[in-house]
Amino acid sequence: MQDHTFALFQPLVGSLFQLMINGQPALDLTLFNVEDLTVEDRLRDPAIRSQPFSLIFHGPLSPFANQGNYALMHAQLGNLEMFLVPIGPDRKTGRNMQYQAIYN
């Protein structure tokens, strides 16, 4: 299994992830954004190794998934486990439910 890192996900923006429930595809999610959450302390102190980051996915408004751990499938990465939080519809378009995963 690959480590979940900013560098792993950043080139995958725009790609499709399938949220699986009971081994079956339940929702198609598109990776919309990968955001570096590095704070200034890390920039000043190279001994702090972790690079916190956030993934934002877009999916359909309905049905939507509740907060929780999910199995996701991606064509390049294979099977992943991820804790997703629905953060509401896209404020700009209102057409997509947004989900966030944070790694720190």
VEXSE-493049 format. One record per residue (C-alpha): x, y, z. Coordinates in Angstrom, 3 decimals. Example, Ala and Ser with C-alpha at 12.3 -4.5 7.8 and 13.67 -1.06 7.14 Angstrom:
{{12.300,-4.500,7.800}}
{{13.670,-1.060,7.140}}
This chain:
{{0.000,0.000,0.000}}
{{1.282,3.450,-0.900}}
{{1.533,6.184,1.697}}
{{-1.134,8.820,1.287}}
{{0.857,11.964,0.493}}
{{0.263,15.327,-1.113}}
{{2.602,14.317,-3.971}}
{{0.612,11.130,-4.609}}
{{-2.762,12.840,-4.939}}
{{-1.860,16.206,-6.490}}
{{-1.454,14.877,-10.079}}
{{-4.789,13.043,-9.768}}
{{-6.959,16.176,-9.559}}
{{-9.868,15.662,-11.956}}
{{-9.751,11.877,-11.778}}
{{-12.545,9.540,-10.730}}
{{-12.724,7.669,-7.428}}
{{-15.518,5.210,-6.728}}
{{-16.864,5.067,-3.199}}
{{-17.639,1.436,-2.479}}
{{-20.334,0.109,-0.152}}
{{-20.505,-3.639,0.477}}
{{-17.971,-4.144,-2.308}}
{{-20.129,-2.388,-4.903}}
{{-19.627,1.059,-6.482}}
{{-22.043,3.402,-4.708}}
{{-20.933,6.925,-5.660}}
{{-18.620,8.412,-8.247}}
{{-16.419,11.087,-6.691}}
{{-14.113,13.382,-8.622}}
{{-10.987,14.644,-6.910}}
{{-11.529,18.396,-7.153}}
{{-8.666,19.865,-5.117}}
{{-5.565,18.884,-3.154}}
{{-4.535,21.612,-0.721}}
{{-1.265,21.828,1.159}}
{{-2.067,22.633,4.805}}
{{1.561,23.164,5.831}}
{{1.941,25.737,8.565}}
{{4.821,28.180,8.911}}
{{6.370,26.191,11.789}}
{{7.058,23.308,9.418}}
{{8.643,25.651,6.897}}
{{11.001,26.978,9.596}}
{{11.815,23.583,11.121}}
{{12.771,20.851,8.622}}
{{12.699,18.285,11.461}}
{{8.896,18.369,11.251}}
{{8.382,15.798,8.527}}
{{4.667,15.511,7.980}}
{{3.036,17.480,5.196}}
{{-0.599,17.941,6.154}}
{{-2.992,18.202,3.239}}
{{-6.662,18.152,2.379}}
{{-8.508,16.366,-0.420}}
{{-11.788,17.769,-1.716}}
{{-14.027,15.503,-3.763}}
{{-17.176,16.358,-5.687}}
{{-20.039,13.894,-5.934}}
{{-23.762,13.947,-6.634}}
{{-26.071,15.925,-4.356}}
{{-28.218,12.850,-3.900}}
{{-27.633,10.274,-2.708}}
{{-24.745,11.342,-0.543}}
{{-22.533,9.525,1.937}}
{{-22.494,10.281,5.651}}
{{-19.269,10.978,7.521}}
{{-17.220,7.832,7.956}}
{{-14.522,5.457,6.780}}
{{-15.011,4.279,3.215}}
{{-13.333,2.021,0.724}}
{{-12.505,3.918,-2.446}}
{{-11.355,2.525,-5.778}}
{{-9.135,4.444,-8.193}}
{{-7.867,3.240,-11.584}}
{{-4.212,4.028,-10.765}}
{{-4.117,3.657,-6.985}}
{{-6.366,0.632,-6.579}}
{{-8.213,0.216,-3.290}}
{{-7.901,2.895,-0.594}}
{{-9.427,3.455,2.813}}
{{-10.338,7.040,3.596}}
{{-12.275,8.965,6.248}}
{{-14.627,11.320,4.395}}
{{-16.686,14.188,5.749}}
{{-19.501,15.721,3.683}}
{{-18.962,19.483,3.840}}
{{-21.996,20.555,1.874}}
{{-22.859,21.546,-1.671}}
{{-20.326,23.422,-3.781}}
{{-20.968,27.078,-2.907}}
{{-20.182,28.299,-6.416}}
{{-22.454,25.986,-8.401}}
{{-24.638,24.193,-5.862}}
{{-24.492,21.168,-8.160}}
{{-22.094,18.902,-6.266}}
{{-21.858,17.547,-2.741}}
{{-18.347,18.138,-1.466}}
{{-16.430,15.670,0.670}}
{{-13.177,16.318,2.518}}
{{-10.404,14.045,3.745}}
{{-7.618,15.552,5.857}}
{{-4.189,14.002,6.371}}
{{-1.859,15.384,9.008}}
